[in-house]
Amino acid sequence: MSHRPCQRSSTSKGRFRLLAMASVLSLLGTLTVVPGTLAANADERPGKPSVHDDRVPRGWIINQIRRMTLEEKVGQLFVTYAYGETVDTVDPRNQAAHGVDTARELIDTYKLGGMIYFAWSDNVSNPAQIANLSNGIQNAALSQRMRIPMLISTDQEQGLVTRVGPPATQFPGNMALGAGRSTDDARTAARITGAELRALGINQNYAPVADVNINPLNPVIAVRSFAENPQLVAEMTVAQAAGYRQENVAATAKHFPGHGNTDTDSHIGVPIIHHSVQEWWEIDAPPFEAAVEAGIDAIMTAHIIVPALDPAEDPATLSEPILTGFLREELGYDGVVVTDALDMAGVREHYGDERVPVLALKAGVDMLLMPPDIDLAYNAVLDAVRDGEITERRIDESLYRILRLKYQRGLYKDPFVKIDAIDDVVGIPEHYAEAQRVSDATTTLVANDAGVLPWNPGDDDVLVTGWGVTTTQNFANVIGERGPSTDVFQTGANPGQAAIDEVVARAADSDLVVVTTMNAWRPGNSGQRDLVEALVATGTPVAVVAVRDAYDIAYMPGVETYLATYSYGIEALEAATRVLFGENSPQGTLPVTIPTAEESDVPLYPYGHGLSY
């Protein structure tokens, strides 16, 4: 029975793709093993496929699968992290987390399919270090019996979620791009981000976020989403996927089936999405449907419950109706499905850590990201196959998709990077200029009721205050470059009365106050709202700049001058300063509706609103 609402006809594309996969897997019982490298086998085939298209030597991949032990197959399904700047760095945290000393030992023990980089695991200190770590990981992978290159991933969404910092080019995040409305800019941001990641040996990005943020109280997605408009999110998602693919980096649309309408963070709880099937098709599905049509490399699951899609109310990561029924069969997706991190509370509440990876595979997942206990998870999957709960044929199905992706992204051809070429790609002036150009088109002037902007800079005294030690100082620096004398007083996320009194006293000696807010709408951040109210009451001109969610103005009555940057990155602050001083006319328009604080269905500023000079 089709899962689609009655007014939509069921597609045959999903069935066709599943039949194609079944045909491929049926060859496992008939093909003979043909030893040798991919290059040798591919060269023997007429019309050798390019690493930039989707043709693959499927017979060769199947033969690779036939040569693998069950332990090697299961290892390829796992992606996790290791502490250390090199593949051989001995770090006691590796013993605590994984029972090994180094990343190399982790690969040797479990024959992993992928590794993921974070700052907290000391993987991304500087470009040369990252590239050397990547080469070391690939060397360790190719030292195994099967010589299978590694998917090396990170979360370089840009904006709020950025793992690789400067000198790598920093682009505005998704909601800023949504405010700019340019799919060309979205693609450019992904293409340059992808080029720099690939130069560092990172060949998979867990981006773009394809969630449609329709809940102003969403604590985990918000500015990570392009917009509240499903069509705009779909267009931006496809554009970014194309940009990453252009640089041979695997793009990953997330978080299926859609994390945009929740007020719970799946890192610490279990969100429940109360959309009907019809609402899911209309709101959440379009970006993923478009991504599938465009041939997205991978899709990441969400640890959310959607009762309309799965009445059993299993998290989507563990839900066969959602991952096999809707994603595989209805949308026709036959690429790699990877879980969100399995150490998150949203997937661990109802099942033990030894059951989660097994249930995820049974639901339709291919790759298992960051289980809290790799040894427990790995052996749980092995036991499930040996006990007959999961067939080895099912493991082979996921393995085929994983090896196909590695081939498509050119990893069998050459997974290594050239250290001496990094400076020619990462953080070059041309990339910085493009990042600033894109950022300049995203700043949104929401309110300018008193006509304070554009401000004519001169010998003025400008007080920069509000949230963020680095943010307020960086803002003051770029403002000071225009001539004004700047005073900086950072007040934090929830300033008390003493801090507010100090800022008010300083405002009396200032010509202009620029105050940054960051999620001032949240109940725990009410001090930011008190600060703005006190500053407005001084009579000194005040420009409020929301450096994350645009919704803050709904909780700050009396604010007459309000900018939304959707980001506190230096490029966003530079763009905002150019708008403040009239160097650029504001070009961004709201990619979300800002509702009133009292009634979420009453718009204060509508989707598409934005002022200009």
N, C-alpha and C positions, 0 to 999 in steps of 0.2 A: 504494500500500500504506500502511495506517495506521501511524503511528509509535507508537501507544499499545500497551501490553501487551495480550495477548490477552483478559484478563478485563475490559477496558474497551472499550465500544463507541465507534467513531469518531463524532465529532460532525458534524452537517451544517451547523452554524452557520458554521464557517470557510469552507466552500465557498459558502454563501449570500452571505457578506460579500464574498468575492472576486468572485463573479458580479455583485454589485451595483456594485462598483468598475469591473468590465469594462464594465457597461452605461453607467456615467457616462462613462467614457473613450471609448466608441464614439460618444458625441454630439459629440466633438471634430471628427469628420469631417463632421457634418451641420449643426451650429448656425452661424448667421451671427453676425458680430460685432455686439454692441449696445453702443456707447460709452456712457459715463456713469458716475456714481458709484454705489456700492452703495446709498446711501440712496435715490437716485432709483428704482433698479430694484426695491429691496425694497418701497418704498412702493406701487408699482404692483401688487404681488402681493396677492391677498386673504389675510388672516390673516398679516400681517407677522410673521416669526419673532422671538422674544425672544432677546437675546444670552445668556440664561441657559439656553436649551435647545439641543438638538442639531439642530434644523431649520435648513437652510441653503439659500440660493438657488443651487442647484448649477449651474443654467444660467448664472447671472452669473459664477460662479467659472470655469466652463469657458471662457466668453468672455474672461475676463481672461487665462487661460492662452494662448488663441489669439492674443492681442495681443502676447504677450511674445516677445522675441528669445531665442535659445538662451542667449546670455550672461546675460540677465536671469534666465532659468529656473535656470540652474546656480548663480548667485549666491545664490538663495533657499535652496539646500540647505546653505549654510555658516553656521556659528556660530563666532565667535571673539572675542577680547578686543582691547582697545586700551588703551594707557597714557594716563593723564591724568584730571584731575578734571572736565574739560568736553569737549564734543565737538570743540572747537577748540584744546585744549591741545597745543602743539607739544612733543613729547617725543622725544629722540634714540633712545629705546628702541623707538619705533614704526618708525623707519627700519631699525633692526637686525632687528626681528622681521618687519615686513611691507613694508618699502620705501616707506612713506608717513610723513607727519609727524604726522597727527592722525586721530582716530576718524572725522571727517567725510570725510577723503580716503579712508580705508579703505572706507567705505560707498559713496562715489562710484565708486571703482575696481571694486569687486566686487559691488555691489548685494546686499549680504548679507541673509540672512533673519533673522539673530539676532545679538545681542551678549551676552557674559557678563561679569559683574562679579566682581572679586577685590579683596582688600586690597592684595596685592602689585602690582597694576596701578594703584593709586591711584584706584580707582573708588568707594570707600565710606567717605569721610572723615567725613561727617555727613549727617543727613537732608536738609537743604536742598541740599547739593552733589549728593547722589545723585539727587534729584528733578530738579534742573536738568540734570544729565547725561542723564537719561532723556528729558526733553523735547527736549534738543538732538539726541539720537540719532533720536527720532521725527521731528523737523523735517528732519533730513538724509535720512531714508528717504522722507518724503513730498515731498521736493524732487526725487526721481528721476522719470523719465518715467512709470513705472507707479504711483507713489504707493502703495506697499504698506507698511503699518505693520510695525514690527519686534517680534519676540519678544525680550524682554530678560530674561535669566535669571541665576540665581545658585544656589549650593549652600547654602541655608539649612535644613540638616537639623535644626538645633538641637543642643544638646549639644556633642559633640566637633567637628563640622563646622558652623561658623557664620561666614558672611562679613560679615554686617551686625551690628555690635556695638551696645552701648548708645549712645544711649538706646532703641534698638529693644528690644522685650521679648525676654528670653532664657528660653526654655522648656527643660526637661530633654530630653535626647536620647531616641532610640528605646528603648534597653534600659531606661532608667529608666521610660518609659511602659509598657513590657512588665512591669516589676516592679509597677507600679500596677494593671495588668490592666483599666483602664477605657477602653473604646472611646469613651465620651463625653469623657473627658479628652483622648484622642488627637485627637479631632475638634476640640475646643476649642483645643488647641495649634496645630493646622493653620489653623483659621479665623482666629485672632488673628494668627498669623504671616503668613498670606495677606493679611489686611487691611492690615497695616503694609507689606508688600512692595508691594502694589498702590498704596498711597499714595505710595510712592517711585518709581513707574513701572516696577517689576519685575513682569512679568506671567507669568513661568514660573519655577517652582521645581524644581530637580532633586532632588526628594524626593517621596514617602518611599522609604527603603531597604526593599526587599521581600526581601532576602536572609535566609535561615534560618541562623543562626550555630550550627552543630553542632560546630565545631572550636575547642576552647579555645586553640589556638595560632594562630588566625587573626590576622595582624598588621594587616590593612587594614579589616576589617569590624567584628567584635567588638561593642562597645557601639553601633555605628551600626545594628545589627540590633535588632529588637524582642525576639527570643527564639530559642530552639532549637525551639520548637513550631510546626510549619507552620500549624496552624489559628489560633493566636494571632497570628502574623505576618500571616496573611491578613486577619483581622478588623481589626487595627490599620491595615494598609495601606489597606483600603477606607474606614475611618473618616477617615484623614487626607486621602485623595483627595477625599472629600466636603467636608471642611472647607476645603480650598483652592478647590474649585470654587464653594463658597458665596460666596467673595470674588472670583470670576472670575479666579483665578490657575490657570494650567495646571499640574497635578501630573504628576510624572514618576516612575514606579516603576522602581527600579533594583536590581541589575544583572543583566539577563536573560542566561543562563538560571538564574542563581543563584550567588553568590560566597561562600556561607557555609561551605563545607567546603574551605578551602585554608590552607596555612601559608606561601604566597608572596604577596607584594604585587605586584599587576599594574602598579603604577607603575614597578617596577624589575625585574620578571621576568615569566615566563609561567606562571601557575598552571595546574595540571592537576587537574581534578575527576574522580575515579574512580568516580562513581556509575553504576550500571546504569540502563537506561531505566526500569525499575520503581522504583528508588530515586529517580530524578529526579521521576517523577510523584508519589511519596509525600512527598518532602521539599522539593524546590525549587520545583516547579510550583504548589502550591496558592495562594501569595500572588499570583502573576502571573495565574493562572486567575481568582481572585476579582476582581482589579483589572480584568481584561478584561471580566468580566461586569458590573462596576460602571461601565464606560465610561471608564476612565482615559484622560486626554488624551494621554499620551506614555509610552513605555517606553525606558529606556536600556540599551544592550548592555554586556556584560562582555567584557573582553579575557582570556578564559579558554578553555582547551581541555577539551572533554568528549568523550572518544573514543567513548563509547556513543551520543552524539547525532550525532556526525560522525566517522566512521572515518578521514576524511582528516586529522583533527586540526588543522583550521584554528581560529584563535581565533573565538569565537562572533560577534564583530563582523564577521568576514569569511566566515561560514559560511551558505551557502544552506540546507543541511538544518536548521540551528537556527533561523534567523530566518524563512525562508519556510516550511520544513516544519513545525516545531513551533509557532512563535509565530503566524504568519499562518494556516496551514491547520489545525493541530490545536486551538489555542486560539481561533482565529477572530478574531484581532486585526486591525483595520483602521485604527488610529490612527497617530500619528506615532511612528516609531522613530528615536531619536537615538543616535549612538555615544557611548561614553565618550571622554574626550580622546584624540585621535589622536597626541599627542606622548608617550604613555605607552609604556614598553618592551614591555608585554604584547602590543601589536598591531604592533610595528615589527621584531620579531626575524627573521621569515621573509621579509618583503616590503619592497621599497623604498618610500619615502614617496610616490612618484608612483603606485604601484600600490594602496596601501591604500585611498584614497577610491573608486577604481574598483571594487575587489573588494567593498567595503562596500555600495555601491549595488547591485551584482549580487546580493549576498546578501539584500537586502531592506530596507536602511537608507533612511531619508528625509533625515535631517539629519546633517551631518558636523561634529563638534565639535573645534575647536582643532587643525587640522592643523599640524605643525611649520613648514611653509612654505606659506602660503596661496596664493601665486602658483603654485607647483608643483602643488598639489592642484587648484586651480581649473582650470588649463589641462590637467591630466591628464584631468579629467572631460570638458571640452570636446573634447579629442582623441579620447577614447573614443567619444563620440557621433558625431563627424565620421567616424571610421574604421569605425563600425558595430558596435563591441563592445558598446555600450549603445544601445538605441533611444531616440529622443526621446519616444516614447510611455511608456517606462519612467520618464524624467525627469518627464513630465507626471503620472504616477501619484503620485509623491512630492510634487510641487508641489501637486496637488489637496488632499492631506492637510494640507499646511502651511497653505495659504490657508484651508481649512475651519477649522482650529484657530484661526487668527487671527480669523476671523469669530466662531466660537463664544465666544471669550473677550472679545468686544466691542471688539477693537482697531480695526476699521473704523469703528465708531461714534464712538469718541473714545479715542485712545491717550495723550493728554496727562494730566498730573496738575496739581492746583492747589497751588502752593507754600504759599499761606496757609492751607491746610487740613491741613498735615502735623501740626502740634502737636495737632490734635484727634483724631489717630489713633495716631501713633507714640509708644510709651512712655508712654501715659496711665496714671494710677493704677489704673484698673479692669483694664487688661491686666496690670500688675505684680502686682496682687492675685490674678488668676487663675493667673498663672505660679507664684506661691508656693503657692497652694492645690493645684495639680497636683503640684508638687514634694514637698509634704508627704506625699503619698500614695505616694511611690516609695521612700523610704529603707528599706533592708532590714537588719534586725538578724540577722546570720547566727549569731553566737556571743555568749553572755553567761554563760559557764560559772561564773565567780566571782561573778556577781551585782553586778558593778561598776556597771552601769547599771540604772535612771537615777541619775545623779550629782546630788547636792543642792548646787547652787552657793551659795557664800557668799564668805568672804574667802580662798578657796583660791588657791594658786599653781598655774597650769596652764601646762605647757610644751607649745607647739605646734611640732612639728618634722616632718621628712620632706621629701617631694618638693614643689617648686613655690614660687618666690619669692612670686608673687602669691597662690597658693592658701594657703600657711601664714599669710601676713599677713591675708588676708581671713577665714580661719577664726578667727584670734586676735581679730580685731575683733568678730565676732559673738559669740564666747564672752565677751569682755570686757564686752559690753553687759549680760550677766547678773550682773556683779559680781566675778567672779574677776580676780585680777591675772595677766596673761599675759606669757610670755616666748617669743619667736619665734627659732628657729634652723633655717634651711632647709638641707637637706643634699644636695639634687640627686637625680639619677636613680641614681647609683651611688657613694655616699659611701665615702671611704677610711677607714682606721683612725683618723686624727687627728680627723676630723669625728665619728666614732662616739664616740671617747673624750670629746670636748667635750660631746656630747649626754648621755652617761651621767653626767658630772659635774653637769650642770645638773639632771638628773632627780633627783639626790639631794636637792635643795632644793625639789622640786615635790610637790604633793599628787596631781596627775593628769598623765599624759602623753598627749597626743593626737598620733598620728603618721600622716601621710598617706602612702599608697603609690600608685604609678602604674606599672602593668605590672611589678611586682616579680617576676613569674613569668618574665620574659625573662632568658636567660642573661647578657646584658650588664648587667643591673640587680641582680646578686647582692648588691651593697652595701646595698641597701634591706633585704634579708632579714637580713643581718648586723646592721644597725642595730636592727631589731625584736627579734632574738634577744638582743642586748646589753641593750636596754631591759627586756625581760621579766625578765631575770636580776637586775635591780636590786631587784625587789620592790615598786617603786612601781607603783600601778595604771596600766595602759596600755590605751588604746582605740585600736585600729588602724582607720583609715577608708580604704578603697580608693576612690579618686576616679576610677577608670576601670574596668578589668576586675575582675570579682568574684573571679576565679580566684586572686588573690594568696595567700589564706589557705592554700591547699594546699601552698605552698612555705615556710610559716612555722610550723613545729611549736611548740607551746607557747603560741600566741596564744589567749587565752580570751575576749577582747572584740573583736568585729569587726563593723564596719558597711560596707555597700556603698552608694555613692551613684551610681555609673555616670557621674559628671560632677564637674568641679571648678568649675562655675559658681557664682556667688554664691548663687543660689536653692537649689542643692543643698547648699551649706555651711550655709546658714540652716536648711534642713530637717533636716540631720544634727544641728545644734546643738540644735534643739528636741527631737530624740529623745534626745540625750546627757543633757539636763537634765530629761527627763520632761515637757516641755511638751506633747508629742505622743507617743502610743503609736506605735511603728513599724508601718507598714501594708504595706510592700512585701514581696513574696515573690519568690524567685529565678526569673527567666525563663530561666535556663540551669542545667544541672547543673554543680557544681564537682567535678571528678574528683580523685582523689589524684594527687600529683605523679609517683608511680612507675608507675601503671597508669591510662591514660586511660579505660578502660572500667569502672573501679571508682569509684562515686560516694562522695565525701566528704560532700557536702551535696546532696540531690536537688533536681531541678526542683520548684518550688513551696514549698520550705522558707523559713521566715521566722518569727522570734520576735516576741512582742509583750509589753507590760506588762499 
